[in-house]
Amino acid sequence: MSEKQAKDRQAIADLFDRWANANRSKDIDAIMALYHPDICSYDAVGPLQFNGAADYRAHWEKCLPKDAEMIVEMQTPTIRVSGHLGVAHFLIRCGMRDPDGTEHSSWMRSSTQLEKRDGQWRIAHEHFSVPFDFENGQAQFGLEP
């Protein structure tokens, strides 16, 4: 791996750290700063897709709980970089913790495509998903890595 690729991988890893911290602190401006304006997202929470930062920001505003703590536990991402494009995948536990301590969370899968524009890495596409049982069609929220 070249020194440039190693620096780009570290920059992307740092981006994911900022993303997780912004999530935990419910800082929507910090979250959205990590996305390209033309983000396309396939979130685990419907609708089927989000196109553009305004559409995705509105989704984030609805999803961030007002009186609950965010749970964001990411495994170390596997990151690949080639030129101005990067891809990453990881497992992530997302959800919230009510003031009484009750947790509503599950492990999910995440795949992310990043693009470097004007010297900055930003998320251009992300896909979060929860596996489902083929036999009964039910989401498998209880799976652990």
Residue pairs with C-beta under 8 A, 6 or more apart in sequence:
1 9
5 81
8 81
8 86
8 116
8 121
9 79
9 81
9 86
11 121
12 77
12 79
12 81
12 86
12 88
12 114
12 121
13 77
13 79
15 34
15 114
15 121
15 122
15 123
16 74
16 77
16 88
16 90
18 30
18 34
19 31
19 34
19 123
20 72
20 74
21 30
22 28
22 30
22 31
22 34
23 31
23 70
23 72
24 69
24 70
24 72
25 70
26 64
26 65
26 70
28 57
28 60
28 61
28 64
31 60
32 53
32 56
32 57
32 60
34 122
34 123
35 53
35 56
35 122
35 123
35 124
36 53
36 115
36 117
36 122
36 123
36 124
37 52
37 53
38 51
38 52
38 53
38 124
39 50
39 51
39 52
39 53
39 56
39 123
39 124
39 125
39 126
40 49
40 50
40 51
40 124
40 125
41 49
41 50
41 56
41 59
41 125
41 126
41 127
42 48
42 49
42 50
42 126
42 127
42 128
42 129
43 50
43 59
43 126
43 128
44 94
44 108
44 128
44 129
44 130
45 59
45 63
50 56
50 59
64 70
65 96
67 98
67 99
68 96
68 97
68 98
68 99
69 96
69 97
70 95
70 96
71 93
71 94
71 95
71 96
71 97
71 103
71 105
72 92
72 93
72 94
73 92
73 93
73 94
74 90
74 91
74 92
74 93
75 90
75 91
75 92
75 145
76 90
77 88
77 89
77 90
77 112
78 88
78 89
78 90
79 86
79 87
79 88
80 86
80 87
80 88
84 115
84 116
84 117
85 113
85 114
85 115
85 116
86 113
86 114
86 115
86 116
86 121
87 111
87 112
87 113
87 114
88 110
88 111
88 112
88 114
89 109
89 110
89 111
89 112
90 110
91 107
91 108
91 109
91 110
91 145
92 107
92 108
92 109
92 110
92 128
93 105
93 106
93 107
93 108
94 105
94 106
94 108
94 128
95 103
95 104
95 105
95 106
96 103
96 104
96 105
97 103
97 104
97 105
98 104
106 130
106 141
106 142
106 143
107 143
107 144
107 145
108 128
108 129
108 130
109 128
109 129
109 130
109 131
110 126
110 127
110 128
111 126
111 127
112 123
112 125
112 126
112 127
113 123
113 124
113 125
113 126
114 121
114 122
114 123
114 124
115 121
115 122
115 124
116 122
130 139
130 140
130 141
131 139
131 140
131 143
132 138
132 139
132 140
133 140
